[in-house]
């Protein structure tokens, strides 16, 4: 029978058409329905928040005063600037720690990959509330224990309200899982071994290799890691609130009691800015992929 079918096909016979499953259109409608529900799940709260912020509760008229009044709101500039500085410092320290670590593990010490992965997963395993209680206990106990020593001054300095370095150190630890995986995926997708060996053979030192060879190759991965860390710091509330520091999220909570529409307007703008940054990174990634393919 097989030979007969092949001979008929070779003689110009028409091959039997693939049967169309009757449930194909139904499956497509089901997928569109699920995507539509997910879209409503995300868009309806955002639309409700925007509606809440653009209506004057007294007159019922539309107004943008809650958005235009954000820059002049009491405490906004200080808390937002503080969060930006904390985010920038966290990004720099996290990349400075993890970029050489990821490159070294992938190129020189592959047997340590499992150990490094487990260590970077620890911030996700330990509950944040347990971690912050431990940090607060240490901060309360250490200055008295190290009284009249330089370490006491260090513990006081890292709790300075204007720039709480203790939050930077904590945020670096919290960002390790995201930074490591973003960089590790980029290293695995690039032929860094050949590039680094070529640079080393030409006499480049390891710092120059990291700056002029590794960073350009891992540009998209570094941007992804920086974006994830930046978003983590700007949205982190638990540590700053329990440790008693005023950052951008804690300021929003404080203002929400007296000016709820202003606090919601700030949250909406933060979400829009985050989306814009995410779209920018995606566009840069697509542009880089187009250049490599061409």
C-alpha positions as CSV (number, residue, x, y, z in Angstrom):
1,X,0.0,0.0,0.0
2,X,2.8,2.4,0.8
3,X,4.5,1.7,-2.6
4,X,1.1,2.2,-4.3
5,X,0.6,5.6,-2.6
6,X,4.1,6.7,-3.5
7,X,3.6,5.7,-7.1
8,X,0.3,7.6,-7.3
9,X,1.9,10.7,-5.8
10,X,4.8,10.5,-8.1
11,X,2.4,10.2,-11.1
12,X,0.8,13.5,-10.3
13,X,-1.9,12.2,-7.9
14,X,-3.4,14.5,-5.4
15,X,-2.2,13.8,-1.8
16,X,-4.9,13.6,0.7
17,X,-5.4,16.9,2.5
18,X,-4.6,17.2,6.2
19,X,-7.9,17.1,8.1
20,X,-8.8,20.3,9.8
21,X,-9.6,19.9,13.5
22,X,-13.0,21.3,14.3
23,X,-11.8,22.8,17.5
24,X,-9.1,25.1,16.0
25,X,-11.2,28.2,15.8
26,X,-12.7,27.5,19.2
27,X,-9.1,27.2,20.6
28,X,-8.2,30.6,19.1
29,X,-11.3,32.2,20.6
30,X,-10.4,30.7,23.9
31,X,-6.9,32.1,23.8
32,X,-8.1,35.6,22.9
33,X,-10.7,35.4,25.7
34,X,-8.0,34.5,28.2
35,X,-5.7,37.3,27.0
36,X,-8.6,39.8,27.1
37,X,-9.4,38.8,30.7
38,X,-5.7,39.3,31.6
39,X,-5.7,42.7,29.9
40,X,-8.7,43.7,31.9
41,X,-7.2,42.4,35.1
42,X,-4.2,44.8,34.6
43,X,-5.9,47.7,32.9
44,X,-9.1,48.2,34.9
45,X,-7.2,49.0,38.2
46,X,-4.9,51.4,36.4
47,X,-7.8,53.1,34.6
48,X,-9.7,53.4,38.0
49,X,-6.6,54.9,39.5
50,X,-6.3,57.5,36.7
51,X,-10.0,58.3,37.0
52,X,-9.6,58.8,40.8
53,X,-6.7,61.2,40.3
54,X,-8.2,63.4,37.5
55,X,-11.5,64.1,39.1
56,X,-12.1,66.8,41.7
57,X,-14.0,65.1,44.6
58,X,-15.6,68.4,45.5
59,X,-16.8,69.7,42.1
60,X,-16.7,66.5,40.0
61,X,-14.7,68.3,37.3
62,X,-11.6,66.9,35.6
63,X,-8.3,68.4,36.8
64,X,-4.6,67.7,36.5
65,X,-3.7,69.5,39.7
66,X,-2.7,66.3,41.5
67,X,-0.1,65.6,38.8
68,X,1.2,69.1,38.5
69,X,1.4,69.4,42.3
70,X,3.7,66.4,42.6
71,X,7.1,68.3,42.3
72,X,6.1,70.8,45.0
73,X,4.6,68.3,47.4
74,X,6.1,68.3,50.9
75,X,8.9,65.8,51.2
76,X,8.6,64.5,47.6
77,X,11.9,65.9,46.4
78,X,13.9,64.7,49.4
79,X,12.5,61.1,49.4
80,X,12.6,60.7,45.7
81,X,16.2,61.9,45.4
82,X,17.2,59.7,48.3
83,X,15.6,56.6,46.6
84,X,17.4,57.5,43.3
85,X,20.7,57.7,45.1
86,X,20.1,54.5,46.9
87,X,19.1,52.8,43.6
88,X,22.2,54.1,41.8
89,X,24.6,53.0,44.5
90,X,22.9,49.6,44.7
91,X,23.2,49.1,40.9
92,X,26.9,50.0,40.9
93,X,27.8,47.8,43.9
94,X,25.7,44.9,42.7
95,X,27.3,45.0,39.2
96,X,30.8,45.5,40.5
97,X,30.3,42.4,42.7
98,X,28.5,40.1,40.3
99,X,29.9,40.9,36.9
100,X,33.5,39.7,37.7
101,X,32.0,36.8,39.7
102,X,29.8,35.6,36.8
103,X,32.6,35.9,34.3
104,X,35.1,34.1,36.6
105,X,32.6,31.3,37.3
106,X,31.8,30.7,33.7
107,X,35.4,30.9,32.3
108,X,37.6,29.7,35.1
109,X,35.7,28.0,37.9
110,X,32.7,26.2,36.3
111,X,32.6,23.7,39.2
112,X,31.5,26.5,41.5
113,X,28.5,27.4,39.5
114,X,26.1,25.4,41.6
115,X,27.5,26.9,44.8
116,X,27.2,30.4,43.5
117,X,23.6,29.8,42.3
118,X,22.6,28.5,45.7
119,X,24.2,31.5,47.5
120,X,22.4,34.0,45.2
121,X,19.1,32.2,45.8
122,X,19.3,32.7,49.6
123,X,17.6,36.1,49.6
124,X,14.6,34.5,48.0
125,X,14.5,31.7,50.5
126,X,14.8,33.8,53.7
127,X,11.6,35.8,54.3
128,X,12.2,39.6,54.1
129,X,10.5,40.2,57.4
130,X,12.9,37.8,59.1
131,X,15.9,39.4,57.4
132,X,14.9,42.9,58.4
133,X,14.2,41.9,62.0
134,X,17.7,40.4,62.2
135,X,19.2,43.6,60.7
136,X,17.3,45.8,63.1
137,X,18.5,43.7,66.1
138,X,22.1,44.0,65.0
139,X,21.8,47.7,64.5
140,X,20.4,48.1,68.0
141,X,23.0,45.9,69.7
142,X,26.2,46.7,67.8
143,X,26.7,50.4,68.8
144,X,26.5,49.6,72.5
145,X,28.7,46.6,72.2
146,X,31.4,48.4,70.2
147,X,31.2,51.6,72.3
148,X,34.3,53.7,72.3
149,X,35.7,51.9,69.2
150,X,35.8,52.9,65.5
151,X,33.2,50.3,64.7
152,X,30.6,52.2,66.8
153,X,31.1,55.2,64.6
154,X,30.7,53.0,61.5
155,X,27.4,51.6,62.7
156,X,26.2,55.2,63.4
157,X,27.3,56.3,60.0
158,X,25.5,53.6,58.0
159,X,22.3,54.7,59.7
160,X,22.5,58.3,58.7
161,X,18.9,59.3,57.7
162,X,20.1,61.5,54.8
163,X,21.9,58.5,53.1
164,X,21.3,55.2,54.9
165,X,24.0,53.0,53.7
166,X,22.5,50.1,55.5
167,X,19.7,50.1,53.0
168,X,22.2,50.0,50.2
169,X,23.9,46.9,51.6
170,X,20.5,45.2,52.2
171,X,19.3,46.1,48.7
172,X,22.5,44.6,47.2
173,X,21.7,41.3,48.9
174,X,18.1,41.4,47.8
175,X,19.1,42.1,44.2
176,X,21.7,39.3,43.9
177,X,19.3,36.6,42.5
178,X,18.1,39.0,39.7
179,X,21.5,40.4,38.8
180,X,23.2,37.0,38.8
181,X,20.6,35.4,36.5
182,X,20.5,38.3,34.1
183,X,24.3,38.4,33.7
184,X,24.6,34.6,33.6
185,X,22.1,34.3,30.7
186,X,24.1,36.9,28.8
187,X,27.5,35.2,29.5
188,X,26.1,31.8,28.4
189,X,24.8,33.3,25.1
190,X,28.1,34.9,24.2
191,X,31.5,33.4,23.2
192,X,33.3,35.2,26.0
193,X,36.1,32.6,26.3
194,X,37.4,33.4,22.8
195,X,37.1,37.1,23.2
196,X,38.8,37.2,26.6
197,X,41.6,35.0,25.5
198,X,42.2,37.1,22.4
199,X,42.3,40.3,24.5
200,X,44.6,38.7,27.1
201,X,46.9,37.5,24.3
202,X,47.1,41.1,23.0
203,X,48.3,42.2,26.5
204,X,45.1,43.6,28.0
205,X,44.8,43.3,31.8
206,X,41.7,41.8,33.4
207,X,40.2,45.2,34.3
208,X,40.6,46.3,30.7
209,X,39.1,43.1,29.5
210,X,36.0,43.6,31.8
211,X,35.6,47.2,30.7
212,X,36.3,47.1,27.0
213,X,35.4,43.5,26.1
214,X,32.9,42.0,28.5
215,X,30.8,45.1,29.1
216,X,30.0,45.8,25.4
217,X,29.2,42.2,24.8
218,X,26.9,42.0,27.8
219,X,25.4,45.4,27.4
220,X,21.8,44.2,27.2
221,X,22.2,41.8,30.2
222,X,23.8,44.6,32.2
223,X,20.9,46.9,31.4
224,X,18.4,44.2,32.4
225,X,20.2,43.6,35.7
226,X,20.4,47.4,36.3
227,X,16.7,47.9,35.5
228,X,15.6,45.0,37.8
229,X,17.7,46.4,40.6
230,X,16.5,49.9,40.0
231,X,12.9,48.8,40.1
232,X,13.5,46.7,43.2
233,X,15.0,49.7,45.2
234,X,12.3,52.2,44.1
235,X,9.5,49.9,45.1
236,X,11.0,48.4,48.3
237,X,8.9,49.3,51.4
238,X,9.4,46.7,54.1
239,X,13.1,47.4,55.1
240,X,12.8,51.2,54.8
241,X,9.6,51.3,56.9
242,X,10.7,48.9,59.7
243,X,14.2,50.5,59.9
244,X,12.6,53.9,60.1
245,X,14.0,55.6,57.0
246,X,11.9,57.7,54.6
247,X,12.3,56.6,51.0
248,X,9.9,57.1,48.1
249,X,7.5,54.2,49.0
250,X,7.3,55.2,52.6
251,X,6.7,58.8,51.6
252,X,3.8,57.7,49.4
253,X,2.3,55.8,52.4
254,X,2.7,58.8,54.7
255,X,1.1,61.2,52.2
256,X,-1.8,58.8,51.4
257,X,-3.4,59.6,54.7
258,X,-3.8,63.4,54.1
259,X,-3.7,63.5,50.2
260,X,-4.9,60.2,48.8
261,X,-5.3,61.5,45.2
262,X,-1.7,62.8,45.2
263,X,-0.3,59.5,46.4
264,X,-2.2,57.6,43.7
265,X,-1.0,60.0,41.1
266,X,2.6,59.5,42.1
267,X,2.0,55.7,41.9
268,X,0.5,56.0,38.4
269,X,3.5,58.1,37.2
270,X,5.9,55.6,38.7
271,X,4.2,52.8,36.9
272,X,4.3,54.7,33.6
273,X,8.0,55.5,34.0
274,X,8.8,51.9,34.8
275,X,7.0,50.8,31.6
276,X,8.8,53.3,29.5
277,X,12.2,52.1,30.8
278,X,11.2,48.5,30.1
279,X,10.1,49.4,26.6
280,X,13.4,51.3,26.1
281,X,15.4,48.2,27.1
282,X,13.4,46.0,24.9
283,X,13.9,48.3,21.9
284,X,17.7,48.4,22.5
285,X,17.7,44.6,22.7
286,X,15.8,44.3,19.4
287,X,18.0,46.9,17.8
288,X,21.1,45.0,18.8
289,X,19.6,41.7,17.5
290,X,18.8,43.4,14.2
291,X,22.4,44.6,13.8
292,X,23.8,41.2,14.7
293,X,21.6,39.5,12.1
294,X,22.4,42.0,9.4
